[in-house]
């Protein structure tokens, strides 16, 4: 998927490559989803056509209704019972988001399927919420909401709840008018107005008693729900986190500036999970966060446009994140950013391609291998310090990557990485790559100070690299941003933020030598 068109490609535990929206769901809900939680038209059509080819429909004419709508319902009912948290128990509630806008031709078949599903499971087990926009033109206008509900009713669906997006809190007059024309109880019309930050939205809805209304509508037992969910916490920790973000603005005295050296800086959504991971870490550390976007290709050509500004930005930041990517454009710029951080003792976090370019830079600068390169950029290089993975070279580019959650063995228990991860000998992180550090060069590279402190279970694949005698220079082949959560920041991102602020060692000393991400919220988690 093109990062310029779709934003980042988010990766789930099972290796499914999905839209970045799935990342928002995981971060806000604290769940771990799988590829089947992402229902697309392509998947449904492929299943239906495959069934027709196998004779499932016994020669009948395959139609949108009932065959496609039935397939959508079967998919939902199957996935609804999949465990998504640490309890490993089937969920009590399955939340379905139907994308697009009511009235779109693309969503018509899904609305029909949902309408049929509501009858199949029983209306007492089904609740429909509609999100609508309430613009302000001299006053709050309710007509868009009225027409949206009308379109929804035309599809055979009646909303139980209305979430009204607006710039200002919904007035009582507007709420009563919407309730009257949409035939929804006034207490089921919720104001979702602009907040200081997005993390305040759950608190905003809870202040309007959303959870109580939902439990009543679905006939659920709140005490039973709380006892069954081992991963659920009260909103105490969440409220504290949101307040910390408000107190720590980018311009506050307690703030850090992080540079993101990327290939796709023209669209910030290309690095959405990286942004959120930095945000989570800064909130937990109680620090404001300022970002500087640095286009990697601008660091390369002295005569190029933006060269001086790019280097000025790189030199001014407190720490650097060099995230993943593909292709040879801007590669040496990434390597130069790693070299700058290595030589100036500036905190550096290299992710996936950011790790590979750091290895290439060290091979060229410290090992004297001037033609060292990756097979991705130069298949004929005499010193391939980064190579393709043989078991993933299938000839089909669409299935040539190592994807999903994999175990990483931290072989050096005295390393900074081990302390960041709480001394755990094994950590599970998500991957998305088709190239790796060449094991044949590991010994030479380690002799120059870049230690590969984390490896795969076979000890053959380099997963984590750490530069010795440096305050913070850590590279990961995996993508730690995909597992960062608001109340449990990624250890390496939190380490980077604290190192950039000059407080990492103090934090480690306070916690007995370990980082313990999320400990700042611990006392509020169940309050």
Secondary structure by P-SEA (a helix, b strand, c coil): cccccccccccccccccccaaaaaaaaaacccccccccccaaaaaaaaaaaaaaccccccccccccaaaaaaaaaaaaacccccccccccccbbbbbbccccccccaaaaaaaaaaaaaaaccccbbbbbbbbbbbcccccaaaaaaaaaaaaaacccccbbbbbccccccaaaaaaaaaaacccccccccccccccccaaaaaaaaaaaaaaaaaaacccaaaaaaaccccccaaaaaaaaaaaaacccccccbbbbbbbcccccccccaaaaaaaaaaaaaaacbbbbbbbbcccccccccccaaaaaaaaaaacccccccccccccaaaaaaaaaaaaaaaccbbbbccaaaaaaaaaaaaccccccccccccccccccccccccccccccccccccccccbbbbbbcccccaaaaaacccccccccccccccccccaaaaaaaacccccccccccccccbbbbccccbbbbbccccccccccccccaaaaaaaaaaaccaaaaaaaacccccccccccccccc
